[in-house]
Amino acid sequence: MGNPRRNIEHFAAAFVFVIITAVFARAQFTLSSITGRVTDPSGSIVPGAQVKIQNITTTATRVVQTNVSGLYTFPSLPPGSYEISVSLQGFKEVTSEVKLGIIQTLSQDFKLRVGSMSQKARVEGATSAVSLQAESHIRSERGFTTTPVTGLGMRVDVN
């Protein structure tokens, strides 16, 4: 049987490992994301806009900026209700509330309105769930073709 103290230490270490593994596995299968595009009144993309998301229940907040294509993303969010606000110098701040489910990717686009940042506009309307089927574009001598690729949110471009 060996040393009883050593057996208890091994059991305790194995138990802690199982608990930690279960917590991380659960988190991987419940987290969701919100993504979107920010445009101006003419429909042009808006890079560099500040996008802030706040969990309404926990008040946890994250802030990102839109990229050069006017896109933003908040990955790894737990399910819940969120308020998203978008601001940029020379435009009114725009806010929207969304509800995020389990393993869901929501798309929430924003159209900024000209005005000062002290003015606020509220966006109302439904968000759209994004398909989890990805596509790849394969280039041949005849042009591009689109072929589905299995995976979550993966995009493969082959030149």
C-alpha positions as CSV (number, residue, x, y, z in Angstrom):
1,M,0.0,0.0,0.0
2,G,2.9,2.3,0.5
3,N,3.2,5.4,2.6
4,P,-0.4,6.6,3.6
5,R,0.7,10.3,3.6
6,R,2.1,10.0,0.1
7,N,-1.1,8.4,-1.1
8,I,-3.2,11.3,0.3
9,E,-0.9,13.8,-1.4
10,H,-1.3,12.0,-4.7
11,F,-5.1,11.8,-4.3
12,A,-5.3,15.5,-3.4
13,A,-3.2,16.5,-6.4
14,A,-5.3,14.4,-8.7
15,F,-8.5,15.8,-7.2
16,V,-7.3,19.4,-7.8
17,F,-6.2,18.6,-11.4
18,V,-9.7,17.2,-12.1
19,I,-11.5,20.2,-10.7
20,I,-9.3,22.7,-12.6
21,T,-9.7,20.7,-15.8
22,A,-13.5,20.7,-15.4
23,V,-13.7,24.5,-14.8
24,F,-11.6,25.2,-17.9
25,A,-13.6,22.7,-20.0
26,R,-16.9,24.2,-18.9
27,A,-15.7,27.7,-19.8
28,Q,-14.7,26.7,-23.3
29,F,-18.2,25.4,-24.0
30,T,-20.3,28.2,-22.6
31,L,-18.5,31.4,-23.7
32,S,-19.8,33.5,-26.6
33,S,-18.8,36.6,-28.6
34,I,-20.1,39.8,-30.0
35,T,-18.7,41.4,-33.2
36,G,-19.7,44.2,-35.5
37,R,-18.9,47.0,-37.8
38,V,-19.1,50.8,-37.1
39,T,-20.0,53.1,-39.9
40,D,-20.7,56.9,-40.3
41,P,-23.9,58.4,-41.7
42,S,-22.8,57.8,-45.3
43,G,-22.1,54.1,-44.6
44,S,-18.3,54.5,-44.7
45,I,-16.3,52.5,-42.2
46,V,-15.0,54.2,-39.0
47,P,-11.6,53.0,-37.8
48,G,-10.4,54.0,-34.3
49,A,-13.9,54.3,-32.7
50,Q,-14.0,53.3,-29.0
51,V,-16.3,50.4,-28.4
52,K,-17.2,49.6,-24.7
53,I,-19.1,46.6,-23.5
54,Q,-20.5,46.3,-20.0
55,N,-22.1,43.3,-18.4
56,I,-25.3,44.7,-16.9
57,T,-25.4,42.3,-14.0
58,T,-21.7,42.2,-12.9
59,T,-20.7,45.7,-14.3
60,A,-17.6,44.1,-15.8
61,T,-16.3,46.3,-18.6
62,R,-14.1,45.8,-21.6
63,V,-13.0,48.4,-24.2
64,V,-11.6,47.9,-27.7
65,Q,-11.1,50.1,-30.8
66,T,-12.4,49.4,-34.2
67,N,-9.7,48.2,-36.7
68,V,-8.9,49.8,-40.1
69,S,-12.0,48.0,-41.5
70,G,-14.3,49.5,-38.8
71,L,-14.7,46.1,-37.2
72,Y,-14.6,45.2,-33.5
73,T,-14.9,42.0,-31.5
74,F,-15.4,40.9,-27.9
75,P,-14.5,37.2,-27.6
76,S,-14.9,34.9,-24.6
77,L,-18.0,36.6,-23.0
78,P,-20.2,34.7,-20.5
79,P,-23.9,34.6,-21.3
80,G,-25.9,37.6,-20.0
81,S,-27.2,41.0,-20.8
82,Y,-24.7,43.7,-22.1
83,E,-24.7,47.3,-22.9
84,I,-22.5,48.3,-25.8
85,S,-21.5,51.9,-26.5
86,V,-19.5,53.4,-29.4
87,S,-17.9,56.8,-29.3
88,L,-15.6,58.9,-31.5
89,Q,-14.7,62.6,-31.5
90,G,-17.2,64.5,-33.7
91,F,-20.0,61.9,-33.4
92,K,-22.8,61.2,-30.9
93,E,-22.2,58.3,-28.5
94,V,-24.4,55.4,-29.6
95,T,-25.5,52.6,-27.2
96,S,-27.4,49.4,-27.5
97,E,-28.4,46.5,-25.1
98,V,-28.0,42.9,-26.2
99,K,-28.7,39.5,-24.6
100,L,-26.0,36.9,-25.2
101,G,-26.8,33.2,-24.9
102,I,-24.5,30.2,-24.5
103,I,-22.0,29.5,-27.3
104,Q,-23.4,32.3,-29.5
105,T,-21.8,34.8,-31.8
106,L,-23.9,38.0,-32.2
107,S,-23.4,40.6,-34.8
108,Q,-24.2,44.2,-33.6
109,D,-23.4,46.9,-36.2
110,F,-23.5,50.6,-35.3
111,K,-24.1,53.7,-37.4
112,L,-22.6,56.8,-35.8
113,R,-24.4,60.2,-36.1
114,V,-22.7,63.5,-36.4
115,G,-22.7,65.5,-33.2
116,S,-20.7,65.9,-30.0
117,M,-19.7,63.0,-27.8
118,S,-21.8,64.5,-25.0
119,Q,-24.9,63.7,-27.0
120,K,-26.2,60.1,-26.9
121,A,-28.3,58.0,-29.3
122,R,-29.8,54.7,-28.4
123,V,-29.9,51.9,-31.0
124,E,-32.9,49.6,-30.8
125,G,-33.5,46.5,-32.8
126,A,-32.6,42.9,-33.0
127,T,-29.1,41.6,-33.3
128,S,-28.3,38.7,-35.6
129,A,-26.7,35.5,-34.8
130,V,-23.7,34.6,-37.0
131,S,-23.4,31.3,-38.7
132,L,-20.6,29.1,-37.3
133,Q,-19.9,27.6,-40.7
134,A,-16.8,29.1,-42.2
135,E,-15.8,29.5,-45.9
136,S,-12.6,29.4,-47.7
137,H,-11.8,31.1,-51.0
138,I,-9.7,29.1,-53.4
139,R,-8.0,30.9,-56.2
140,S,-7.5,29.2,-59.5
141,E,-6.7,30.3,-63.0
142,R,-10.5,30.7,-63.6
143,G,-11.0,32.9,-60.6
144,F,-12.2,32.4,-57.0
145,T,-14.4,29.7,-55.7
146,T,-16.0,29.4,-52.3
147,T,-15.8,26.1,-50.4
148,P,-17.2,25.4,-46.9
149,V,-14.6,24.6,-44.2
150,T,-15.5,23.0,-40.9
151,G,-14.5,24.9,-37.9
152,L,-15.8,27.7,-35.6
153,G,-15.4,31.1,-37.1
154,M,-12.3,30.1,-39.1
155,R,-11.7,31.7,-42.5
156,V,-9.0,30.3,-44.8
157,D,-7.9,32.2,-47.8
158,V,-5.7,30.2,-50.3
159,N,-3.9,32.2,-53.0
